[in-house]
Amino acid sequence: MQGAIASLARHPSGETTLTDVSSQVEREQSNTLARGPFQKFLRTIGPGFITGASDDDPSGIGTYSQAGAQLGFNIGWTMVMAFPLMAAIQEISARIGRTTGKGISGNLVKYYSVPLLYFIVILLFIANVINIGADLSAMADALNLLVGGPSSVYVVAFALVSVTAIVFLHYSRYVTILKWTTLSLFAYVIAMFLAKVSWTDALSGLVVPRVQWNGTFWTTLLAILGTTISPYLFFWQASQEVEEEKLDPVAKPLKRAPWQATQAFQRIRADTLIGMAISNVIGIAIIITTAATLHKAGVTDITSSTDAAKALEPVAGKFAFIVFAAGIIGTGLLAVPVLAGSAAFAVGEALKWKVGLARKPKEAVAFYTTLAVATALGTGIMFTSIDPIKALYWSAVINGVCAVPVMVVMMLMAGRDDIMGDFPVQGWLRYLGWLSTIVMAASALGLAAQWFV
């Protein structure tokens, strides 16, 4: 109640209305009914938490599995190194959305050239479609490993479930489902403790950087960075900040409501750090699991998440295999809607459509159609001669190409007063954002260099 009164007192000009204050009072009173630690945690997590969790999709699981199987514990330190970089760039994307009231594409439309806008959006859409196809394929193969049956049918079924949920469920219920789906990630923590891990070696691998001057190491390093820092994550988190702001009767873009900035930035930072931390912990758990089992047994030829699940059974046992395979399905159900949704947000804002998951389908027909088309095209990959694993590789290449210009534009955008108003990104967050951009550019160049070596 005091916060609402103080808000009105600070703004006698009328920018904060009595309706706003009334809504804030009701919200604060309802919060007094749920003051426990778990309730506070649920109120804190949001777009950043879901974004971080969706980063560990089946294709990412395949990358981490391959890293652990090929290089053992010695590659673990790269995940620790990546954490502050991914957390910084994701927080910056969230700040852009919350401050301007527009997603990345919406700001590109308003402040940058049309060719740059279309270049980035088209690349993002293509990469997301390929990633959707690879993820659906991995989910179907995982279910086939668990219960048998036709993978092609499972691909279609998973695609229909993903699209139906995101289109027809109420936004608040859908977000709640996404939050609970993140629990599937902890299947990999369980799998880690089922493996016989040499914890001294595992911890050493996390804190002592070990660089190997060979193609396998550098390719794996580039793959890990490309997995943890992906353009679709920027678009999704920025758009979800806009979505959450529009649903809150009190919240407004920070350019118009600067008094909300302190609380908003604190929430964004906590939310993003939690989400990225969970993403990295799960990635580390997968690396440790495959390092302790597959690498130790000399099994290094892993090309996908389902390959890792199959290889685990004779080494770590039936239960570890089941847990690992089930986790692929759960993470895919989280990631596919995020991939399709971020593509739809990018295209919709670029073409100035009505966008938003909180809108009913009839209110945003083009937006939801784009979401469904992206999923359908990804599903179609399964029914072509395209190898899903090769498709995943090219998705990583396109993501790497797309990430660099997106990050450069985001960093320039985040520093402009005409875009960010009183809240341009400054200080250590700005430095980390540029460092993340430089590292990603170096990764893309390194990946390109692999073609000529």
Protein Blocks (a to p, Z undefined) as FASTA:
>chain_A
ZZmmmmmmmmmnopacfklmmmmmmmmmmmmmmmcfklmmmmmpcfkmmmmmmmmgfklm
mmmmmmmmmnommlmmmmmmmmmmmmmmmmmmmmmmmmnopafklmmmmmmcfklmmmmm
mmmmmmmmmmmmmmmmmmmmmmmmmngpjfklmmmmmmmmmmmmmmmpcfklmmmmmmmm
mmmmmmmmmmmmmpccdfklmmmmmmmccddddfklmmmmmmmmmmmmcfklmmmmmmmm
mmmmmmpmkbccfklmmmlmmmmmmmmmmmmmmmmmmmmmmmmmmmmmmmmmmmmnopab
dcbfklmmmmmmmmnojklmmmmmmmmmmmmmmmmmmmmmmmmmmmmmmnopaedjkbcf
klmmmlmmmmmmmmmmmmmmmmmcbdfklmmmmmmmmmmmmmmmmmmmmmmmmmpmklno
mmccehjllmmmmmmmmmmmmmmmmmmmmmmZZ
